[in-house]
Each structure stands twice: as C-alpha cells, then as structure tokens.
C-alpha cells in the first residue's frame, strides 16, 4: 500500500460557525484527499497539522546532536532528536507528499520552515561529500512526488506574473523538496483572497479543477 503524507501549515482552524475565517489552503488539501480517495482507496494517509502542533525550532544543542555520531549521542541528545526522527520516518514512508500552505509575508509560514529544518538532515535525508566538488550535498531519498497547494492574498506570483519576483513560497519549497527525494513537483495556487471578488472565485474554481485533473493523472 502506498502512503500519502499530508502536511497542513496554515495557522487557521476550521470554524463551522464562521467559515469565512477558514483556511483556503487546508480546504484545498481536503479537496485533494477526498478526490483521491474517491478514485483510489488503497492509499494510507499520514496527516500533520503544523498550525495546531508546531514543530520545535532547531537550536545549537540540536545541531550538536545531529553532528554527533549516533553511537556517541547522550540520552539527552537522543531525546532532542526524537521529533526529527519521527518526522523523517513519516517522510520516508511517503510516496506522495502533499503540503498545503498560505503565503505569509511572501514566504512560507514559520511552522513549515521549522518542519523542513527538522527533516532535512545530514546522513538521514541528504549526504555530504566534498569529493563531489561544488555540489557536495546529494539527496538520499528518491522517487517521491510533491504537491503544493497554496493560497495568496494578492495575485501574479506565477512565472512571468507581475509578482513573480516576490514569490518566496513555491520556489523555496521546490528547492527544499530536492533534498527530500522529490522528483516530481506540482503547485496549484488560489489567488486574490484579499480582493474577494469574482477573480478570487474563479481562481478557487480553477484550483479545484486543477486538483481533479492532477489526481486523475496521478492515480492508476
């Protein structure tokens, strides 16, 4: 059975009494999961809501523990890496990584960056070898697909768009995904959230249609 790792990064929670405050990116994620399960029930889903349970930021002690040979780590160091080990184990199981994230200040939420910092780890998800010359870092994992579902208040963040140079979310996630074994990357974005006009409604409808098409492409 294949595994889908579903990561939500929005700080918003679902509020049935005030749906206007609900997370658009989380809604897209649920749309993806529901569409996928309607077509293929054979997937195991691991879900983490980083907004509800933020990963710890890495620290000097964390870095020291990572660079201490495993056999020499103290009990305190082993404990410090417990979360990282768990998150990496979830990633290792995943055939498909689904990340839903709003754009905060033109980049990713801090909780999502904290998750990446916990899982991109030497001798776990990437190796380092200076004999490779100017490119000593290489991913250890391989063969994974990443689907990024995002929501933005403004618009024009796509390649060639008027705010392409301000998009520090999608390109950053794609770059980091390389070190998680990502070999296929797909991004679907809802824009115009702050405008709340027909362009936003159309962007949301287009995103749902793109999700359906992508799931159709990915499922057997």
MIMARBA-817591 format. One record per residue (C-alpha): z, y, x. Coordinates in Angstrom, 3 decimals, always signed. Layout:
REM MIMARBA-817591
R,Z,Y,X
...
REM end
This chain:
REM MIMARBA-817591
R,+0.000,+0.000,+0.000
R,-0.937,+3.439,+1.312
R,+1.558,+6.305,+1.434
R,+1.242,+9.964,+0.468
R,+3.780,+12.363,+2.000
R,+4.233,+15.345,-0.334
R,+5.820,+18.468,+1.194
R,+6.668,+21.490,-1.005
R,+7.531,+24.743,+0.789
R,+7.983,+27.348,-1.949
R,+11.406,+28.930,-2.467
R,+10.748,+28.993,-6.225
R,+12.180,+26.365,-8.557
R,+10.697,+25.160,-11.828
R,+12.180,+27.119,-14.734
R,+11.038,+25.869,-18.136
R,+12.686,+28.875,-19.787
R,+10.744,+31.360,-17.668
R,+7.549,+29.664,-16.498
R,+6.115,+32.945,-15.192
R,+8.516,+32.567,-12.249
R,+7.416,+29.020,-11.436
R,+5.747,+28.204,-8.138
R,+1.961,+28.106,-8.334
R,+1.683,+26.058,-5.151
R,+4.148,+23.456,-6.459
R,+2.172,+23.339,-9.687
R,-0.977,+22.616,-7.701
R,+0.849,+19.826,-5.899
R,+1.900,+18.236,-9.159
R,-1.665,+18.577,-10.431
R,-2.872,+16.741,-7.324
R,-0.292,+13.951,-7.678
R,-0.951,+13.476,-11.401
R,-4.725,+13.427,-10.904
R,-4.394,+10.982,-8.005
R,-2.084,+8.623,-9.899
R,-4.421,+8.601,-12.879
R,-7.152,+7.278,-10.593
R,-5.161,+5.150,-8.133
R,-1.690,+3.764,-8.866
R,-1.449,+1.924,-5.547
R,-0.093,+4.889,-3.577
R,+3.545,+5.199,-2.550
R,+4.733,+8.838,-2.686
R,+7.411,+10.326,-0.425
R,+8.439,+13.796,-1.618
R,+10.353,+16.540,+0.182
R,+11.068,+19.937,-1.352
R,+11.827,+22.119,+1.664
R,+12.730,+25.070,-0.530
R,+15.579,+23.085,-2.085
R,+16.581,+21.303,+1.139
R,+15.565,+23.429,+4.140
R,+15.348,+21.629,+7.486
R,+17.589,+22.935,+10.229
R,+16.061,+25.249,+12.800
R,+15.777,+23.779,+16.272
R,+18.317,+25.010,+18.840
R,+18.935,+24.890,+22.571
R,+21.034,+21.740,+22.092
R,+18.249,+20.173,+20.008
R,+15.695,+20.872,+22.744
R,+18.037,+19.431,+25.364
R,+18.444,+16.278,+23.285
R,+14.673,+15.884,+22.891
R,+14.121,+16.103,+26.645
R,+16.964,+13.722,+27.467
R,+15.689,+10.132,+27.900
R,+16.592,+8.162,+24.781
R,+18.764,+5.691,+26.665
R,+20.814,+8.557,+28.146
R,+21.446,+10.540,+24.969
R,+25.011,+11.121,+23.907
R,+26.213,+10.270,+20.417
R,+26.152,+13.995,+19.611
R,+22.543,+14.277,+20.776
R,+21.509,+11.248,+18.740
R,+23.156,+12.787,+15.691
R,+21.391,+16.082,+16.318
R,+18.009,+14.329,+16.211
R,+18.730,+12.277,+13.083
R,+16.837,+14.614,+10.735
R,+13.892,+14.858,+13.105
R,+13.741,+11.064,+13.415
R,+13.791,+10.717,+9.612
R,+11.057,+13.307,+9.064
R,+8.881,+11.747,+11.770
R,+9.371,+8.305,+10.218
R,+8.126,+9.674,+6.887
R,+5.129,+11.209,+8.620
R,+4.321,+8.002,+10.496
R,+4.155,+6.123,+7.183
R,+1.800,+8.653,+5.597
R,-1.916,+8.102,+5.283
R,-2.287,+11.394,+3.437
R,-0.143,+14.493,+3.973
R,-0.032,+16.895,+1.003
R,+1.505,+20.299,+1.782
R,+1.955,+22.946,-0.905
R,+2.872,+26.403,+0.303
R,+2.796,+30.026,-0.784
R,+1.711,+32.650,+1.712
R,+4.766,+34.667,+2.748
R,+4.019,+37.825,+4.733
R,+0.588,+36.406,+5.590
R,+2.010,+33.219,+7.084
R,+3.949,+30.095,+6.257
R,+7.496,+30.061,+4.824
R,+10.241,+29.648,+7.430
R,+11.212,+26.276,+5.941
R,+7.724,+24.908,+6.549
R,+7.714,+26.166,+10.135
R,+11.125,+24.506,+10.572
R,+9.658,+21.222,+9.285
R,+6.758,+21.418,+11.754
R,+9.182,+22.197,+14.586
R,+11.238,+19.110,+13.669
R,+8.253,+16.724,+13.571
R,+6.031,+17.970,+16.415
R,+8.000,+16.303,+19.154
R,+7.192,+15.112,+22.653
R,+6.836,+11.322,+23.031
R,+7.043,+10.980,+19.235
R,+4.021,+12.767,+17.796
R,+2.401,+14.055,+20.987
R,+2.292,+13.161,+24.674
R,+2.221,+15.499,+27.652
R,+0.349,+14.655,+30.846
R,-0.655,+17.248,+33.438
R,-3.369,+14.926,+34.777
R,-5.364,+15.967,+31.694
R,-5.859,+19.372,+33.275
R,-5.754,+22.395,+30.989
R,-5.185,+20.257,+27.887
R,-2.086,+18.188,+28.692
R,-0.966,+17.768,+25.055
R,-2.519,+14.954,+23.012
R,-1.503,+13.598,+19.595
R,-0.020,+10.112,+19.467
R,-0.684,+9.568,+15.752
R,-4.192,+9.395,+14.303
R,-6.306,+8.756,+11.232
R,-4.423,+10.968,+8.782
R,-5.719,+13.397,+6.150
R,-4.039,+16.730,+5.342
R,-4.488,+18.525,+2.033
R,-3.072,+22.073,+1.982
R,-2.621,+23.724,-1.434
R,-1.749,+27.412,-1.178
R,-1.112,+30.433,-3.373
R,-1.543,+34.055,-2.315
R,-0.801,+37.374,-3.968
R,-3.940,+39.045,-2.605
R,-7.446,+37.686,-2.021
R,-10.222,+37.375,+0.534
R,-8.466,+35.097,+3.038
R,-11.360,+32.633,+3.274
R,-13.735,+32.553,+6.279
R,-15.810,+35.728,+6.030
R,-13.402,+37.259,+3.499
R,-12.046,+40.793,+3.748
R,-8.603,+39.481,+4.763
R,-9.670,+36.550,+6.922
R,-8.012,+38.182,+9.947
R,-4.713,+38.362,+8.022
R,-4.609,+34.662,+7.131
R,-1.935,+33.124,+9.354
R,-1.170,+30.258,+6.973
R,-4.161,+27.921,+6.678
R,-5.395,+28.239,+10.286
R,-1.846,+27.749,+11.605
R,-1.274,+24.620,+9.505
R,-4.636,+23.235,+10.566
R,-3.852,+23.820,+14.255
R,-0.439,+22.160,+13.998
R,-1.885,+19.278,+11.992
R,-3.849,+18.176,+15.056
R,-0.560,+17.180,+16.697
R,+0.407,+15.123,+13.646
R,-2.654,+12.906,+13.839
R,-4.642,+14.852,+11.236
R,-8.352,+14.099,+11.469
R,-9.496,+15.438,+8.080
R,-8.292,+18.790,+6.701
R,-8.818,+20.246,+3.218
R,-7.491,+23.561,+1.898
R,-7.521,+24.722,-1.716
R,-6.233,+28.216,-2.480
R,-5.251,+30.192,-5.588
R,-5.563,+33.955,-5.082
R,-4.968,+37.223,-6.990
R,-1.440,+36.217,-8.062
R,-0.109,+39.786,-7.821
R,-3.031,+41.111,-9.865
R,-2.510,+38.631,-12.702
R,-5.942,+39.360,-14.145
R,-8.970,+37.277,-15.084
R,-9.757,+36.803,-11.394
R,-6.406,+35.044,-10.947
R,-7.025,+32.850,-13.998
R,-10.470,+31.975,-12.677
R,-9.089,+31.232,-9.203
R,-6.477,+28.904,-10.715
R,-9.096,+27.096,-12.810
R,-11.367,+26.770,-9.770
R,-8.484,+25.327,-7.720
R,-7.750,+22.693,-10.367
R,-11.415,+21.746,-10.468
R,-11.473,+21.523,-6.666
R,-8.381,+19.284,-6.736
R,-10.059,+16.932,-9.217
R,-13.188,+16.787,-7.046
R,-11.192,+16.174,-3.870
R,-9.127,+13.399,-5.439
R,-12.331,+11.808,-6.718
R,-13.686,+11.953,-3.173
R,-10.532,+10.519,-1.578
R,-9.700,+7.677,-3.994
R,-11.554,+4.343,-3.886
REM end
